[in-house]
């Protein structure tokens, strides 16, 4: 019986530690931006184009999360080549939720301001 109690205690402790680790895990931006090769000091930008793919990674080989349109607002964090890792600051015109992270080609941005 003591062995079962010890096992239950160890299992419970491991579960609690795993939950704590998940709670302390880096944010989505930090976790996914590991692909970046250079940082940008958190700038705002606007999309310049109709039906621009918002991708899961920094090339056209990654799947699209949806489309962005002229005037959609982004926060730019870092980049790789001519791609920027960004977050939507407001709901996009196509309906992507505010706070959605993704990649966009740098030439699809109208402005980049600090």
WOVEN-V799559 format. One record per backbone hydrogen bond with DSSP energy under -1.0 kcal/mol. CO is the residue of the C=O (numbers start at 0). NH is the residue of the N-H. Records with the same first field share a line. If there is no record, write none. Layout:
# WOVEN-V799559
CO: NH, NH
This chain:
# WOVEN-V799559
0: 4
1: 5
2: 6
3: 7
4: 8
5: 9
6: 10
7: 11
8: 12
9: 13
10: 14
11: 15
12: 16
13: 17
14: 18
15: 19
16: 20
17: 21
18: 22
19: 23
26: 30
27: 31
28: 32
31: 34
32: 35
37: 78
39: 41
42: 75
43: 112
44: 73
45: 109
46: 70
51: 67
53: 64
54: 102
56: 58
58: 61
62: 55
65: 53
67: 51
68: 71
71: 46
72: 88
73: 44
74: 86
75: 42
76: 39
77: 84
78: 36, 37
79: 82
81: 105
82: 79
83: 103
84: 76, 77
85: 101
86: 74
87: 98
91: 94
95: 91
96: 99
99: 87
101: 85
102: 54
103: 83
104: 107
105: 108
107: 47
112: 43
